[in-house]
Amino acid sequence: MKNILILGATSAIAQETAKLFAAEGANFFLVARHPDRLAAVAQDLKVRGAAKVETQAIDLNRLEQHATLLQSATKALGSFDLVLMAHGTLPDQHACEQDVAKTMEAIQTNTLGPISLLTHIANLFESQQHGCLAVISSVAGDRGRQSNYVYGMAKGGLSIFLQGLRNRLHRSGIQVLTIKPGFVDTPMTQHLPKNALFASPQQVAQGIYRAIVKGKDIVYVPSYWRWITWVVKSIPEGIFKRLSL
Ligand SMILES: NC(=O)c1ccc[n+]([C@@H]2O[C@H](COP(=O)([O-])OP(=O)(O)OC[C@H]3O[C@@H](n4cnc5c(N)ncnc54)[C@H](OP(=O)(O)O)[C@@H]3O)[C@@H](O)[C@H]2O)c1
């Protein structure tokens, strides 16, 4: 993977994944909202072997700016072999239940923004007939639960969109990878009590890297989440609705 666009490049998981590609001398175009944080990530990747690193600060909720952003990225690096989409937020479920604006904002960041970007990028990749779209969804999208169904719906919708995109782009030789992490110890989850199921961003990055290189369609990271979600999904709805999950 020589030319890599990372959306949400300051994410802890994205940074650890980028380090693995930097060691191979990749070129990067990094996107997130804060220029200072982006500059720090860029500097780190250069030290680790990246050949070229460009950055752009933008709020990815601004859908009308997506086309211009992708034009700038294409101009900077020529074309892309890999797009890693990592931006996202974990909304407060109770706050969303009291304030529909918070629910809509969570859906804008985790579903609508990604869908807009993916639509542009899919057309770009289709015209060049190669590329890998690696998108971080979540195990939370596999079944709606009372404790986080706004986030779960947002990621579940994204996963379904990716499934359709994979089916469309397969004939053009494009990989669409849906990444489903479980709990990861990052700034996003710093307010949550930690338990044995939490993985490190480094561990998750290794799983993402391997799935990209091997051309996988869906990856659970760590892999034991495949079995946890299998159990959660197999509980009949009549029982599931009575559980405190
Ligand atoms: N941590 C977990 O347990 C976990 C589990 C499953 C899935 N995930 C998913 O993994 C991905 C990475 O999360 P993380 O855990 O690495 O969290 P993180 O370190 O908090 O990173 C979140 C990233 O999203 C970016 N972002 C948020 N809103 C944005 C916006 N409107 N425009 C541009 N960038 C925006 C942030 O950039 P700036 O703030 O610098 O702009 C930051 O780079 C997310 O999609 C998350 O939903 C995480």
The ligand as a Tripos MOL2 file, in Angstrom:
@<TRIPOS>MOLECULE
LIG
   48    52     1     0     0
SMALL
NO_CHARGES

@<TRIPOS>ATOM
      1 N1        -12.5390    2.6850   21.0790 N.am      1 LIG1
      2 C1        -13.4380    1.7050   20.9320 C.2       1 LIG1
      3 O1        -13.7760    0.9630   21.8950 O.2       1 LIG1
      4 C2        -14.0610    1.4640   19.5790 C.ar      1 LIG1
      5 C3        -14.8200    0.3030   19.4000 C.ar      1 LIG1
      6 C4        -15.4180    0.0420   18.1760 C.ar      1 LIG1
      7 C5        -15.2620    0.9470   17.1500 C.ar      1 LIG1
      8 N2        -14.5270    2.0870   17.3430 N.ar      1 LIG1
      9 C6        -14.4160    3.0240   16.2200 C.3       1 LIG1
     10 O2        -13.0480    3.1630   15.8950 O.3       1 LIG1
     11 C7        -12.8460    4.4280   15.2620 C.3       1 LIG1
     12 C8        -11.6560    5.1110   15.8950 C.3       1 LIG1
     13 O3        -11.9560    5.3760   17.2580 O.3       1 LIG1
     14 P1        -10.8670    5.5010   18.4290 P.3       1 LIG1
     15 O4        -11.2590    4.5550   19.4630 O.co2     1 LIG1
     16 O5         -9.4990    5.4440   17.8420 O.co2     1 LIG1
     17 O6        -11.2420    6.9340   18.9770 O.3       1 LIG1
     18 P2        -10.5120    8.3320   19.0950 P.3       1 LIG1
     19 O7         -9.0570    8.1550   19.4180 O.co2     1 LIG1
     20 O8        -11.3700    9.1210   19.9990 O.co2     1 LIG1
     21 O9        -10.5960    8.9150   17.6040 O.3       1 LIG1
     22 C9        -11.7470    9.4550   17.0430 C.3       1 LIG1
     23 C10       -11.3320   10.1860   15.7920 C.3       1 LIG1
     24 O10       -12.4740   10.7010   15.0990 O.3       1 LIG1
     25 C11       -12.1570   12.0080   14.6470 C.3       1 LIG1
     26 N3        -13.3920   12.7490   14.4660 N.ar      1 LIG1
     27 C12       -14.5040   12.7100   15.2510 C.ar      1 LIG1
     28 N4        -15.4300   13.5250   14.7430 N.ar      1 LIG1
     29 C13       -14.8940   14.0780   13.6210 C.ar      1 LIG1
     30 C14       -15.3660   14.9940   12.6640 C.ar      1 LIG1
     31 N5        -16.5920   15.5280   12.7420 N.pl3     1 LIG1
     32 N6        -14.5560   15.3550   11.6350 N.ar      1 LIG1
     33 C15       -13.3090   14.8220   11.5390 C.ar      1 LIG1
     34 N7        -12.7990   13.9470   12.4080 N.ar      1 LIG1
     35 C16       -13.5920   13.5810   13.4420 C.ar      1 LIG1
     36 C17       -11.2550   12.5750   15.7270 C.3       1 LIG1
     37 O11       -10.4680   13.6110   15.1970 O.3       1 LIG1
     38 P3        -10.2060   15.0520   15.8990 P.3       1 LIG1
     39 O12       -10.9590   15.0850   17.1960 O.co2     1 LIG1
     40 O13        -8.7110   15.1310   16.0460 O.co2     1 LIG1
     41 O14       -10.7410   15.9550   14.8640 O.co2     1 LIG1
     42 C18       -10.4000   11.3560   16.0200 C.3       1 LIG1
     43 O15        -9.3570   11.2780   15.0630 O.3       1 LIG1
     44 C19       -14.1660    5.1850   15.4040 C.3       1 LIG1
     45 O16       -14.8970    5.0660   14.2050 O.3       1 LIG1
     46 C20       -14.8930    4.4280   16.5040 C.3       1 LIG1
     47 O17       -16.2990    4.5510   16.4090 O.3       1 LIG1
     48 C21       -13.9180    2.3580   18.5310 C.ar      1 LIG1
@<TRIPOS>BOND
     1     1     2 1
     2     2     3 2
     3     2     4 1
     4     4     5 ar
     5     4    48 ar
     6     5     6 ar
     7     6     7 ar
     8     7     8 ar
     9     8     9 1
    10     8    48 ar
    11     9    10 1
    12     9    46 1
    13    10    11 1
    14    11    12 1
    15    11    44 1
    16    12    13 1
    17    13    14 1
    18    14    15 2
    19    14    16 1
    20    14    17 1
    21    17    18 1
    22    18    19 2
    23    18    20 1
    24    18    21 1
    25    21    22 1
    26    22    23 1
    27    23    24 1
    28    23    42 1
    29    24    25 1
    30    25    26 1
    31    25    36 1
    32    26    27 ar
    33    26    35 ar
    34    27    28 ar
    35    28    29 ar
    36    29    30 ar
    37    29    35 ar
    38    30    31 1
    39    30    32 ar
    40    32    33 ar
    41    33    34 ar
    42    34    35 ar
    43    36    37 1
    44    36    42 1
    45    37    38 1
    46    38    39 2
    47    38    40 1
    48    38    41 1
    49    42    43 1
    50    44    45 1
    51    44    46 1
    52    46    47 1
@<TRIPOS>SUBSTRUCTURE
     1 LIG1         1 GROUP 0 **** ****
